[in-house]
Amino acid sequence: MGKLGKKARKFAKKNLQSVEKRNRKLKPFFKKKFAKRNERHQVGDEEKKKVEQQPKKRCQEEEFQDISIDAVFSKDDDEVLRDCDSDSDGYLDEDSAVVNGTEGEIGDAEMSMQSKESLSELKKQKKKLAKLNEKLVDEADSNIMKHKVLSGSVLSTCCDLVDEKQSVQALISLLNWYRAACHYGHEPSGIPRPDIYYDIEDSETFAKVMIFVLQKADHTFRSILGLSDSSTKEKILKLKNNPKWDSLKPLVKSFVRSTLHLVKQAADLEIIVFALTQLRVSIVFLAAFPDLLKKLIKISVHLWVTGEETLSQQAFLILKDISMVFNSECFDTCLINMYKAFLHDCDIPKANSEQRLPFLRDSLVELCSQDMQKSYTKASVSITQLAKLLKMALTTKNKEAVEKIHSGQYTNCVDLWVNFIAANVQDCDLQPLLYTIVQVINGVAQLIIGPRYLLLRVKCIQWLNHLSRTSGIFIPIASLVLDMLEYKTTNDGEKQEQKLEAVSTVKVRN
């Protein structure tokens, strides 16, 4: 009976309707209970993943913001052209000991070379110049200010003294009037010589004094110092112990300052080009004036980027000569600031960009080719930055990153280094740069495929062909060309995919 009772109870628990009904009620309850526990664990895991992913996204965004195409510029390089001295240093003192000392040095040199008759003639010319200077004083304003007016006759006399006798006193007078002409209309305040007012009689005299000083100043400086036209910066630096240079240094500085102010402020294109052409001859003297040299680089870079064709070419010749004369000191400064200005100009749409950007690019390539060792380092850093930006765009597919890859700044930077490598790959070992830039170009071409970016893909194919032709290395481009044929644009601007079915036939002759 006992065993039968146990079996009956077991059977009842399993098969009676009341028990089954109870089990049906409890079963969903336990399922929900366990499901909630599982959901809690899943939610916790998802929150942890989100917390872990947020720092990663922030790091990626910060890395993208830190990557810049112009990363070749350090802070020191970027600020190197900002600390320039003021535009004006005032007029030269015509009655100071500087003039007397200079005349004494010239007199001592002439004692050994000229006869007594030539010295007496020189004294007569000095007296004549002194009388002319006395006539320049305006008696009406003598109690307040000395008013010196340059007339045609006075200008002719001063020019003759400078041409024939290399008179320093006449040269000082001409430089003061030249300074007044260069600052005409925008004379800064705080002039060191407020007691003298330099004026020019008419426009004809105004033009003559500017042309004469620009054409004759450099030759006169070299004649007084005994320098040839091929003198180097080392010879200029050796003049520090020469008393003639100590006396002539303020004159050279005044001429360069006034000319730089004229180039910076003049509105007439021909005047600026003429002044730059004449100043280019005197670049070697800037070895003694590093601040003025920095200022000339800054002005020339600005004119190279923004000026018209003739002005831009002349400004580039100035920069090229500076980088050659002051090789180690100024090559980096010229290259970095020209590169930065080039990238900035690429972001500004202009009407003549198609003609202008190739000239700027070719100018940079020509400058880079002067010093391959330094240019290789800059190119390597710049191309590495291009690769980092491309990698970020490929991994994140961020809209901002993709737009930056297709920006004019990025594409023109790639174009610059492609032409630099193509111009020098035969003469220098540029294989690492060639390999990296080819990978970058392939990545740009495959970043986004579609009719919107067909022009960029065509440009990538042209770059690869150019590199392959100049380097003699086979670079495959067939896949890029065939991918372009898979897309076409309808009249409504819709993109339709069209499969390419290439059929080839082979004819075999018996």
Secondary structure, DSSP 8 states (H G I E B T S, - for coil): -HHHHHHHHHHHHHH-HHHHHHHHHHHHHHHHHHHHHHHHHHHHHHHHHHHHHHHHHHHHHHHHHH--TTTT--HHHHTTTT----S------TTSHHHHHHHHHHHHHHHTTS-HHHHHHHHHHHHHHHHHHHHTS-GGGTTT-EEEEE-HHHHHHHHHHHHHH--HHHHHHHHHHHHHHHTTT---S--S-TTEEEEESSHHHHHHHHHHHHHHHHHHHHHHHT--TT--HHHHHHGGG-HHHHHHHHHHHHHHHHHHHHHHH---HHHHHHHHHHHHHTGGGGGG-HHHHHHHHHHHHHHHHHS-HHHHHHHHHHHHHHHHHTHHHHHHHHHHHHHHHHHHHHTS--TTHHHHHHHHHHHHHHHHTT-HHHHHHHHHHHHHHHHHHHHHHHHH--HHHHHHHTSHHHHHHHHHHHHHHHHHTTTS--HHHHHHHHHHHHHHHHHS-SGGGHHHHHHHHHHHHHHHHHH------HHHHHHHTTEEE-TTS-EEE-------------
